Amino acid sequence: MSEQPTFMARTGQESEGILKETDTEALMWLSPFDPPIQIAGFGWLKQEGRYRRLPAAPTHPLPPAVDALADNTAGGQLRFRTDALQLSVRVKLAAPGDMYHMPSTGQCGFDLYIGEPGEQRYYGTTRLGFGVKEYESLLFSQPTPQMRSVTINFPLYQGVEEVLVGFSPDAVVEAPPAYESDKRVIVYGTSITQGGCATRPGMAWSNIISRRIPYEFLNLGFSGNGKGEPELAHIISQIERPGLFVLDYESNAGLTFKDTLPGFVRILRDAHPEVPILVVSKIRYAKESFDDTFIRNRLANSTFARQFIDEHRRQGDRHLHFLDGSTFLGDDFDECTVDGVHPTDLGFLRMADALTPVIRQLLQQAD
């Protein structure tokens, strides 16, 4: 058991003092680095012991913006089983929330799901004051003890310097259920991939699918900076035990997508000759209804991607695949975003519904 942190969690209003929804001093506080809690979603956790999505000392130089965004904890999860009557978290963020189009619960909060793999149901989200870096929040409370499988999702758009999980006294804490496979699904892309602008972490599309397909998912979405640089491809190719690569970065690459995709795929394929690679074209933006330029650019990129993949498949790469993202949000696509670009929770749910059967099929074929 680790020591309690020295910081004090506040609501943002000095007069209110510490935000307490239960007698947290009576709880048993554990660090996620203490067994049997399992930390998922961080590819270099074993080597570096940090909540970071890319290595701190990479073999290839990272663009400065990507290096900073790698500290955002999108896709991170805590997994365990417990009969605790109450669960709380104590959190120390790298910075307070500051986004105008995404709630603090999505940017800086944690949320909790209960249930076995494939049967998880949402239970609750952390409550935090506006502009706070440190907070403490009750996530779960039930009157009778029962062993439950728990998944806690990390914030999507902020770094986490420290988090402790508080269990009711005398609670039993056990290792979580095993994944269906030890292979990982690695998703590379944009702000949409990262989770902008979900209202809470569990609604990012990769997190939704992780509740349906019991694999570890690594979210490598980098807001505004998923541009397909070869340096990123080299670093991503070093992740251990890949089961599937999903490339969803067209939105940030724009017209350079045609220049970057062949090299990105080649680097991944050289490192992993038989791991499936799924290239996903962008979702439709609201402005497509008013400006044909958006449609022409999207169609040009998707046509190129289809032709590129078809040619490689004819040459024998049967593990390279394409999926048209323009259909994900449906006919009323303009009603599924916060700002015409970034999905709401409804948009992310529709994306997950479209991607889930394809990802499941590719993983089954690979096995």
BALO-609977 format. One line per 2 residues: for each residue x, y, z of N, C-alpha, C, O. Coordinates in steps of 0.1 Angstrom, whole numbers. Each point is the difference from the previous one (the first is absolute). Layout:
! residues N
X,Y,Z,X,Y,Z,X,Y,Z,X,Y,Z; ...
! end
This chain:
! residues 367
8,-12,0,-8,12,0,9,12,0,9,1,8; -12,9,-17,8,12,0,-5,10,10,-11,-1,5
20,11,-2,-4,11,9,-10,9,-7,0,1,-12; -8,6,21,-9,9,-6,7,12,-5,11,4,5
-16,3,-16,7,11,-5,-1,12,9,-8,1,9; 17,9,-11,1,11,9,-10,11,-5,-2,10,7
-3,-10,-19,-8,10,-5,-14,0,6,-5,-11,5; -2,22,-6,-14,1,5,-9,3,-12,3,10,-8
-13,-18,6,-9,2,-12,-11,11,4,-6,-1,11; 4,11,-20,-9,11,3,-10,1,-12,2,-5,-11
-13,11,14,-11,2,-9,2,12,-9,-7,1,-10; 17,7,12,2,12,-7,-6,13,7,4,11,-4
-12,-13,14,-4,11,9,6,-2,14,-3,-10,6; 11,19,-2,9,-2,11,-9,-2,13,4,-7,9
-16,13,-9,-8,-1,12,-5,-14,2,-4,-4,11; 3,-3,-22,-6,-14,1,10,-10,5,-4,-11,4
17,14,-6,10,-9,5,1,-13,-8,-2,0,-12; 5,-11,19,2,-12,-7,-13,-6,-4,-10,-1,7
10,-4,-20,-12,-6,-5,0,-15,5,8,-8,-4; -18,5,13,-1,-13,6,-15,-4,-1,-9,7,4
7,-19,-10,-13,-5,-1,-2,-12,9,-11,-6,0; 21,2,7,0,-11,10,11,2,9,8,9,-2
-7,-17,12,11,1,10,13,-6,-7,3,-12,3; 4,19,-11,11,-5,-8,12,-3,9,8,-9,-4
-7,15,16,11,-4,8,0,-14,5,10,-6,4; -22,0,-4,-2,-14,5,2,-10,-11,1,-12,2
1,17,-15,2,-9,-11,14,-6,0,9,6,6; -8,-17,-13,13,-6,-3,5,5,-13,-6,-4,-11
17,11,10,4,7,-12,12,-8,-6,10,-3,6; -12,-1,-19,10,-8,-7,4,8,-13,-7,6,-6
20,-8,3,5,5,-12,-3,-10,-11,1,-12,2; -4,17,-14,-2,-10,-11,12,-8,-3,-1,-11,-6
13,15,10,12,-7,-2,2,-12,10,9,-8,-1; -18,8,11,0,-11,10,-9,-11,-6,-11,2,-3
16,-15,3,-8,-11,-4,-12,-1,10,2,3,12; -13,-8,-16,-3,-7,-13,-7,9,-10,-5,-5,-10
5,18,12,-6,9,-10,8,0,-13,13,-1,1; -20,0,-12,7,0,-13,-2,13,-7,-11,6,0
22,0,-5,-1,12,-8,1,-4,-15,9,-7,-4; -18,12,-4,0,-3,-14,0,13,-8,-4,10,5
8,-11,-18,-1,11,-9,12,8,-2,0,10,-7; 11,-14,14,13,8,-1,11,-10,-5,4,-9,8
0,11,-20,9,-9,-6,14,-1,6,7,-11,-2; -3,21,9,14,0,6,0,0,15,9,4,6
-21,-8,0,-1,0,14,10,-8,7,6,4,10; -3,-16,-15,9,-10,6,14,6,1,7,-1,10
-3,8,-21,14,5,0,1,13,8,10,3,6; -20,6,-6,1,13,5,-8,3,12,3,10,7
-13,-18,-4,-8,2,12,-7,14,1,-2,6,10; -3,-2,-22,-6,13,-1,-14,-1,-8,-1,-9,-8
-8,18,12,-13,0,-8,3,9,-12,-4,12,-1; 10,-18,-9,4,7,-12,-1,-10,-12,2,-12,1
-7,18,-13,-4,-9,-11,12,-2,-10,-2,-9,-9; 13,16,10,12,-2,-8,12,0,9,-1,5,11
12,-11,-16,12,0,9,5,14,2,0,9,-8; 6,-7,21,5,13,3,14,2,-7,3,12,-3
4,-22,-1,12,0,-7,-1,-8,-13,6,-11,0; -13,16,-10,-3,-9,-11,12,-2,-9,10,8,0
-10,-18,-8,11,-3,-9,0,9,-12,10,2,-7; -22,5,4,-1,9,-11,-6,13,6,-9,-1,9
13,13,-14,-4,12,6,-15,2,-2,-6,-2,-10; -1,7,21,-14,3,-1,-2,14,-3,7,9,5
-17,-5,-13,-4,14,-1,-4,5,14,-6,-7,8; 10,19,-5,-2,6,14,-15,-1,4,-3,-4,12
-6,6,-21,-14,0,4,-4,-15,3,-8,-2,10; 13,-7,-17,-4,-14,3,6,-5,13,-6,-7,8
19,12,-6,6,-3,13,-8,5,12,-1,-7,10; -4,19,-11,-9,5,11,-13,-7,1,-4,-3,11
-2,0,-22,-13,-7,0,1,-15,5,-9,-6,4; 21,1,-5,2,-14,4,-2,-1,15,-2,-11,5
3,22,3,-3,0,14,-15,-1,3,-4,-3,11; -4,7,-21,-15,-2,2,-3,-15,1,6,-8,-7
-15,4,16,-1,-14,4,-12,-7,-7,-5,-10,5; 1,15,-17,-11,-6,-7,3,-15,-2,11,-5,-4
-21,-3,7,0,-15,-2,6,-7,12,-1,-13,0; 6,20,10,5,-7,12,-11,-5,8,-11,5,1
13,-17,5,-10,-6,8,6,-7,13,12,-4,-1; -19,4,12,3,-9,11,-10,-11,1,-12,2,-2
17,-14,4,-9,-12,0,3,-8,13,11,-2,3; -22,-3,3,2,-8,12,-14,-6,4,-10,4,-6
10,-13,15,-12,-5,6,0,3,15,10,0,6; -22,3,-1,-1,4,14,-14,-2,6,-10,0,-8
9,-2,21,-13,0,6,-2,12,9,-9,1,8; 16,10,-12,0,12,8,-15,6,-1,-6,0,-10
2,6,22,-12,7,0,1,14,-6,-10,5,-6; 22,1,7,2,13,-6,14,0,-7,9,-7,3
-9,15,-14,13,2,-7,1,15,-3,-10,7,-4; 21,-1,7,3,14,-3,14,1,-7,7,-9,0
-5,21,-5,13,2,-6,5,14,5,-7,9,2; 21,-9,0,7,13,3,9,2,-12,8,-8,-4
-10,20,-2,7,3,-13,8,13,1,-4,10,6; 16,-11,-12,8,12,-2,3,1,-15,7,-8,-6
-13,18,0,2,2,-15,12,9,-3,5,6,9; -1,-7,-22,11,8,-4,-4,15,-1,8,9,2
-21,-7,-5,-5,14,-1,-15,0,1,-6,-11,-1; -1,22,4,-14,0,1,-7,-1,-14,7,2,-10
-20,-4,10,-7,0,-13,-1,14,-5,-1,10,7; 1,-9,-21,0,13,-6,-7,0,-14,3,9,-8
-11,-19,5,-6,-1,-13,-14,6,0,-8,-1,9; 5,8,-20,-13,7,-1,-10,-9,-6,-12,2,2
16,-13,-9,-10,-8,-8,0,-15,6,-6,-9,-7; 12,7,18,0,-13,6,-1,1,15,8,7,6
-17,-14,1,-2,1,14,12,-5,8,8,-9,-5; -6,14,17,11,-4,8,-1,-15,3,10,-6,3
-22,0,-2,-1,-14,2,7,-8,-10,5,-11,3; -5,15,-16,7,-7,-10,14,3,-1,8,-8,-2
-4,21,4,13,4,-1,9,-4,12,11,-5,-2; -17,6,14,8,-2,12,-6,-11,10,6,-2,10
-17,-4,-14,-7,-9,9,3,-14,-2,6,-4,-10; -10,-5,19,1,-14,-1,-15,-5,0,-8,6,7
5,-17,-14,-13,-6,2,2,-15,3,10,-6,-3; -21,-1,8,1,-13,5,-11,-9,-6,-11,4,-2
15,-16,-2,-9,-10,-5,1,-13,8,11,-3,6; -22,-4,-4,-1,-12,7,-4,-11,-9,-9,2,-8
15,-14,9,-4,-11,-7,11,-8,-6,11,5,-2; -14,-17,-2,10,-9,-7,3,5,-14,-8,7,-5
19,-11,-1,3,4,-14,-12,-3,-9,-5,-11,0; 1,21,-8,-11,-1,-9,-14,3,7,-10,0,-7
10,1,20,-12,3,7,1,12,9,-8,1,10; 17,8,-12,2,11,8,-11,11,-1,-4,3,-11
0,3,22,-10,10,0,6,12,7,7,-1,10; -11,13,-15,5,12,6,-6,2,14,-12,-3,2
20,8,8,-5,2,13,1,15,4,-10,6,4; 22,0,-6,1,14,5,12,7,-5,10,-6,-5
-9,19,7,11,9,-5,4,9,12,-8,3,8; 21,0,-8,5,8,11,-6,14,-1,-3,5,-11
1,1,22,-4,14,1,12,8,4,7,-3,10; -5,14,-17,11,9,2,-3,14,-2,-8,3,-9
14,6,17,-3,14,-2,6,6,-12,10,-6,-5; -15,17,0,6,6,-12,14,6,3,2,6,10
7,-9,-18,14,5,1,8,-6,10,11,6,4; -14,-18,1,8,-6,10,11,-9,-6,-2,-6,-11
13,4,18,10,-9,-4,0,-13,8,5,-10,-4; -11,11,16,0,-11,10,-14,-1,5,-7,9,4
2,-22,-3,-13,-2,5,-1,-14,5,8,-9,-3; -19,7,11,-3,-13,5,-15,-2,-2,-8,9,3
4,-21,-8,-14,-2,-3,-4,-14,2,7,-9,-3; -19,7,8,-7,-13,1,-4,-4,-13,-8,7,-7
11,-20,3,-4,-5,-13,-10,-11,1,-8,-3,-9; 7,-4,21,-9,-12,1,-4,-1,15,8,2,9
-20,-6,-7,-5,-2,14,-12,-10,-1,-10,3,-7; 11,-14,14,-11,-10,1,-2,-4,14,10,0,8
-22,-5,-3,-2,-3,14,5,-14,4,3,-2,11; -1,-7,-21,4,-14,4,12,-4,-8,1,4,-12
8,-11,18,12,-5,-8,-3,-10,-10,-8,-9,2; 15,10,-13,-2,-10,-11,12,1,-9,4,11,-3
3,-22,-1,11,1,-8,-4,5,-14,-10,-6,-6; 16,16,1,-3,6,-13,13,3,-7,10,3,6
-11,-4,-19,11,4,-9,-2,15,-3,-10,5,-4; 21,3,6,0,14,-1,10,5,-11,11,-5,-1
-16,14,-7,9,7,-10,-2,15,3,-11,5,-1; 22,2,3,0,15,2,8,6,-12,12,-4,-2
-18,13,-5,6,6,-12,7,13,4,-6,8,8; 18,-6,-14,8,12,3,-6,12,-8,-7,-2,-10
11,15,14,-4,11,-8,5,0,-14,11,-6,-3; -18,13,-6,3,-1,-14,10,11,-5,8,-2,-9
-9,14,16,8,11,-5,8,7,10,2,12,0; 3,-19,10,9,5,10,9,-10,5,-2,-12,-1
14,16,6,9,-9,6,-4,-3,15,-6,8,7; 10,-20,-3,-2,-4,14,13,-2,7,7,-10,-4
-4,18,13,13,-2,8,-1,-11,10,10,-7,3; -22,6,3,-2,-9,11,-15,-4,1,-8,9,-1
5,-21,4,-13,-4,3,0,-11,10,8,-10,-1; -16,10,11,-1,-10,10,-15,-5,0,-9,8,-2
7,-21,5,-13,-5,0,-3,-4,15,7,-7,6; -18,13,-1,-4,-3,14,-11,-10,1,-11,1,-7
13,-12,15,-9,-11,2,-5,1,14,7,4,9; -20,-8,-7,-5,0,13,8,-10,9,6,-10,-6
-5,12,19,9,-8,8,-4,-15,-1,-11,-4,-1; 22,-4,2,-2,-15,-1,-5,-5,-13,-3,-12,-1
3,20,-9,-4,-4,-14,10,-10,-5,12,1,3; -17,-11,-11,9,-9,-7,3,6,-14,-10,4,-6
22,-4,2,4,5,-13,7,-12,-7,10,-5,5; -14,2,-17,5,-11,-8,4,4,-14,-4,11,-4
12,-19,-3,3,3,-14,-12,-1,-9,-10,-7,4; 10,15,-14,-12,0,-9,-1,-12,-9,10,-8,0
-21,6,-7,-1,-11,-9,10,1,-11,4,12,-4; 1,-23,-1,10,1,-11,-7,5,-13,-12,-2,-2
20,8,-6,-4,4,-14,-2,-12,-8,5,-11,3; -12,12,-14,-2,-11,-9,13,-4,-7,2,-12,-4
7,21,3,13,-2,-6,10,10,7,-4,10,5; 17,-14,-6,10,9,5,4,11,-10,9,8,3
-14,-9,-15,3,9,-10,-8,13,2,-10,1,6; 15,10,-12,-6,13,2,-5,6,-13,5,-3,-11
-16,11,12,-5,8,-11,6,14,1,-2,7,10; 9,-3,-20,7,13,0,-6,9,-9,-1,-2,-12
-4,14,17,-8,9,-8,8,13,-1,2,6,10; 1,-2,-23,8,13,-2,-9,9,-7,-7,-3,-10
7,16,14,-9,10,-7,1,13,6,10,5,4; -22,2,-4,-2,14,2,-6,3,14,-1,-8,9
-4,21,-8,-8,3,12,-12,-8,1,-4,-3,12; -2,-1,-23,-12,-9,1,4,-13,6,-8,-6,8
19,0,-13,5,-12,6,3,2,15,-4,-9,8; 10,20,-4,3,2,14,-12,1,9,1,-3,11
-12,7,-17,-13,0,8,-7,14,0,-9,2,8; 14,7,-16,-7,13,0,-12,0,-9,1,-4,-12
-13,7,17,-2,6,13,-10,-8,9,-11,5,3; 15,-17,1,-9,-8,8,-2,7,14,8,7,5
-20,-9,1,-3,6,12,7,-7,12,1,5,11; 3,-18,-13,7,-7,10,9,-10,-7,-3,-4,-11
13,-1,18,10,-9,-7,-5,-12,-6,4,-4,-11; -14,-3,17,-5,-12,-5,-7,1,-14,-2,-10,-6
0,22,2,-8,2,-13,9,2,-12,-5,2,-11; 19,-1,13,8,0,-12,-1,-13,-7,-2,-11,7
2,11,-20,-4,-12,-7,9,-12,3,-5,-12,0; 17,14,2,9,-12,3,-3,-6,14,0,-12,1
-4,21,8,-5,-5,13,-13,-8,-1,-2,-10,7; -7,15,-15,-13,-7,-2,3,-14,-6,-6,-10,5
14,9,-15,3,-13,-6,8,-9,10,-2,-12,-1; 10,17,9,7,-8,10,-9,-7,10,3,-10,6
-16,16,-5,-10,-7,9,-7,-11,-8,-6,-9,6; 7,9,-19,-6,-10,-8,9,-11,-4,-4,-12,-2
17,15,0,10,-9,-4,11,-1,10,7,10,2; -6,-21,6,9,0,11,15,-1,-4,7,-10,3
-2,21,-9,14,2,-3,5,13,7,-8,8,4; 21,-7,-2,5,13,4,1,9,-12,6,-4,-10
-11,16,12,0,10,-11,10,11,4,0,5,11; 8,-1,-20,9,11,2,-4,12,-9,0,-1,-12
-4,12,18,-5,12,-7,12,9,-3,5,6,9; -1,-5,-22,10,9,-4,-5,11,-9,5,2,-11
-16,4,16,-5,12,-7,6,12,5,2,2,13; 3,7,-22,7,12,4,-7,12,-6,1,2,-12
-8,6,21,-8,10,-5,7,10,-9,9,7,4; -14,-6,-17,5,9,-10,14,-4,-5,5,6,-9
0,-18,14,13,-4,-4,2,-14,-4,11,-6,1; -22,0,-5,1,-14,-6,3,2,-15,-9,-2,-8
21,4,5,4,4,-14,8,-11,-8,4,3,-11; -3,-14,17,7,-11,-7,14,1,-2,6,-5,-10
2,12,19,14,1,-1,7,-14,1,-5,-8,8; 15,5,-16,7,-13,0,6,-2,14,1,-12,4
3,22,4,5,-2,13,-10,-6,9,3,-9,8; -16,13,-9,-10,-6,8,-2,-15,-4,-3,-8,8
3,5,-21,-1,-14,-5,10,-8,6,-2,-12,4; 15,16,-4,11,-8,6,-3,-2,15,2,-11,4
-6,21,3,-2,-2,14,-12,-9,3,1,-9,9; -12,11,-16,-11,-9,2,3,-14,-4,-5,-9,6
13,7,-16,4,-14,-4,8,-7,11,1,-13,0; 4,20,10,7,-6,11,-9,-5,12,5,-7,9
-18,10,-10,-8,-5,11,-2,-15,0,-1,-6,-11; 3,0,22,0,-14,2,-14,-6,-2,-10,6,3
9,-18,-9,-12,-8,-2,-11,7,-7,-12,0,5; 14,6,-17,-11,6,-7,-9,-10,-6,5,-10,-6
-18,12,7,-10,-9,-6,-6,6,-12,-5,-7,-9; 4,20,9,-6,8,-11,5,14,1,0,6,11
3,0,-23,2,15,-1,-11,6,-7,-4,-4,-11; -2,14,17,-11,8,-6,6,14,-3,4,7,9
-4,-3,-21,5,13,-4,-11,9,-4,-7,-2,-10; 4,13,18,-11,8,-2,4,15,1,-5,8,8
15,-5,-16,7,14,1,-3,9,-12,6,11,0; -14,-15,-9,-2,8,-12,-4,15,3,4,9,-6
-13,-8,17,-5,14,3,11,10,2,-1,12,-4; 12,-16,11,11,9,2,10,1,-11,6,10,-2
-5,-21,-6,10,0,-11,-5,9,-12,9,5,-7; -22,-4,5,-5,7,-11,5,-5,-13,0,-12,-3
5,21,-6,4,-4,-13,14,-7,0,4,-6,-10; 3,6,22,13,-7,1,-3,-15,3,10,-8,1
-22,4,1,-4,-14,3,6,-9,-11,5,-11,3; -6,15,-16,5,-8,-11,15,-2,1,5,-10,-4
2,20,10,15,-1,1,4,-9,12,10,-6,-1; -18,7,11,5,-7,13,-5,-14,1,7,-8,6
-19,5,-11,-5,-14,2,9,-11,-5,2,-10,8; 3,10,-20,8,-11,-4,12,-2,9,3,-12,3
4,22,1,12,-2,8,-4,-5,14,7,-8,6; -18,13,0,-4,-4,13,-4,-15,0,4,-7,9
-11,3,-19,-4,-14,-1,13,-9,-2,1,-11,5; 8,16,-14,12,-8,-2,8,-2,12,5,-11,2
-4,21,7,8,-2,12,-6,-10,9,6,-8,6; -20,9,-4,-7,-9,8,2,-14,-5,2,-10,7
-4,8,-21,0,-13,-6,14,-6,1,1,-12,1; 10,20,-3,13,-6,1,3,-6,14,6,-10,2
-12,17,8,2,-5,14,-10,-12,4,4,-8,8; -15,8,-15,-11,-10,4,-6,-5,-13,-11,5,-4
17,-14,-3,-5,-4,-13,-14,-6,-1,-6,1,-10; 1,-6,21,-14,-6,0,-10,6,9,-11,-5,1
15,16,6,-10,6,9,-10,8,-9,5,8,-8; -18,-9,10,-9,7,-8,1,16,2,3,4,11
-4,3,-22,0,14,0,-13,5,-6,-3,-4,-11; -5,12,19,-13,5,-5,2,15,-2,2,7,10
-4,-2,-22,0,14,-3,-14,5,-1,-8,-5,-7; 5,15,15,-14,5,2,0,15,-6,8,8,4
-17,-6,-13,-1,14,-5,-9,8,9,-7,-5,9; 8,18,-10,-6,10,9,-15,0,0,-6,-4,-10
0,8,21,-14,2,1,-4,13,-7,9,8,-4; -22,-7,1,-4,12,-7,-1,12,10,-5,-2,11
8,14,-16,-1,12,8,-13,7,-4,-5,-1,-11; 0,9,20,-13,7,-2,1,10,-12,-10,1,-7
22,5,4,1,10,-10,-1,-7,-14,-1,7,-10; 1,-20,9,-1,-6,-13,-14,3,-6,-2,0,-12
-8,3,20,-13,4,-5,0,13,-7,-10,4,-6; 21,4,8,0,14,-5,12,3,-9,0,10,-7
10,-19,8,12,3,-8,5,-13,-6,5,-9,6; -5,9,-20,4,-12,-7,14,-3,1,5,-12,-2
3,22,6,15,-3,1,3,-11,11,8,-8,-3; -16,8,13,2,-10,11,-3,-14,-6,7,-10,3
-17,9,-11,-4,-13,-6,11,-4,-10,4,-12,0; 0,21,-9,10,-4,-9,13,-5,6,6,-10,-4
-1,17,14,12,-4,7,-1,-13,7,9,-8,-1; -21,6,7,-2,-13,7,0,-12,-10,6,-10,2
-13,13,-13,-1,-11,-10,13,-3,-7,3,-11,-3; 5,22,1,13,-2,-6,9,-9,9,7,-9,-5
-7,12,18,8,-8,9,-5,-15,1,8,-9,0; -21,8,1,-6,-14,2,3,-8,-13,2,-12,1
-4,18,-12,3,-7,-13,15,-4,-1,2,-11,-4; 7,20,8,14,-4,1,2,-12,9,7,-9,-4
-13,10,16,3,-11,10,-6,-13,-5,7,-11,1; -18,11,-7,-6,-12,-6,9,-6,-11,3,-12,1
2,20,-10,8,-5,-11,13,-5,5,6,-10,-4; 0,18,14,13,-5,6,-1,-13,6,8,-9,-1
-19,7,9,-2,-13,7,-3,-11,-9,4,-11,1; -13,14,-11,-4,-10,-10,13,-5,-7,1,-12,-3
8,21,-1,12,-4,-7,9,-9,9,5,-10,-5; -4,14,17,9,-8,9,-7,-14,3,7,-10,2
-20,9,-1,-6,-12,1,2,-9,-12,2,-12,1; -3,18,-13,3,-8,-12,14,-5,0,3,-11,-6
6,18,12,14,-4,1,2,-11,11,12,-4,2; -22,1,6,1,-10,9,-1,3,15,0,-8,9
-2,21,-6,-2,4,14,-15,-1,4,-7,10,-1; 3,-21,5,-14,-3,3,-4,6,14,-11,-1,4
21,6,3,-3,5,14,-1,16,0,0,6,10; -1,0,-22,-2,14,-1,-14,3,-4,-5,-6,-10
-2,15,17,-15,2,-2,-3,14,0,7,9,6; -19,-6,-12,-5,14,0,-14,0,5,-8,-9,-2
4,20,9,-14,2,5,-4,14,-2,7,9,3; -18,-7,-10,-5,14,-3,-7,6,12,-11,-4,4
18,14,2,-6,7,12,-11,9,-3,-6,5,9; 4,-1,-22,-10,10,-3,-14,-5,4,-9,8,1
7,-21,0,-13,-6,3,-3,-1,15,-11,-4,4; 21,6,4,-1,-3,15,-11,7,7,-7,-6,8
5,19,-11,-9,8,8,-14,0,-6,-9,5,7; 6,-11,-18,-13,-1,-6,-4,12,-8,8,9,-2
-20,-9,-3,-5,11,-8,0,14,7,1,10,-6; -4,-11,19,-1,12,8,14,3,7,0,4,12
11,-6,-19,13,2,5,2,13,6,8,1,10; -14,10,-15,2,13,5,-6,2,14,3,10,7
-11,-19,-2,-6,1,13,8,-8,11,-4,-1,11; 16,-5,-15,7,-9,8,14,6,5,8,-7,5
-7,21,-6,13,6,4,-3,11,9,-11,6,1; 22,-2,6,-1,12,9,2,13,-8,-6,10,3
15,-11,-13,4,13,-7,1,-2,-15,6,7,-7; -13,-18,2,0,-3,-14,11,-9,-4,0,-5,-11
9,2,20,11,-9,-2,1,-11,10,0,-12,-3; 1,15,16,2,-9,11,-13,-6,4,-9,7,3
9,-21,-2,-13,-6,4,-5,2,14,8,2,9; -21,-1,-7,-6,-2,13,1,-14,4,5,-9,-7
-11,6,19,0,-14,4,-8,-9,-10,3,-11,-3; -14,17,-3,-8,-7,-10,9,-3,-12,0,-11,-5
8,21,1,9,-3,-12,10,-11,3,2,-8,-8; 4,8,20,9,-10,4,-6,-14,0,6,-10,-3
-18,10,8,-8,-13,1,-2,-5,-14,1,-12,-3; -5,20,-6,-2,-4,-14,13,-4,-7,1,-10,-7
10,17,10,13,-5,-5,4,-14,6,4,-8,-8; -6,6,20,3,-13,6,-9,-11,-5,5,-11,-3
-18,14,0,-9,-10,-6,5,-4,-14,-1,-12,-3; 7,22,-4,4,-4,-14,14,-7,1,2,-9,-8
6,12,17,14,-5,1,0,-14,7,9,-8,-4; -18,6,13,1,-12,8,0,-13,-8,9,-8,2
-18,6,-11,0,-13,-7,12,-2,-9,5,-11,-2; 0,22,-3,12,-1,-9,12,-4,8,8,-9,-3
-6,16,14,11,-3,9,-1,-14,6,10,-7,0; -21,3,4,-2,-14,5,4,-10,-11,7,-10,3
-12,12,-15,3,-9,-11,15,-1,-3,5,-11,-2; 1,22,2,15,0,-3,8,-6,11,10,-7,-3
-14,8,15,7,-6,11,-2,-15,0,9,-8,2; -21,4,-5,-3,-15,-1,7,-6,-12,6,-11,1
-5,18,-12,8,-5,-11,15,-1,3,6,-10,-4; -1,19,11,14,0,3,3,-11,10,11,-6,-1
-20,3,10,3,-12,9,-1,-13,-7,1,-11,6
! end
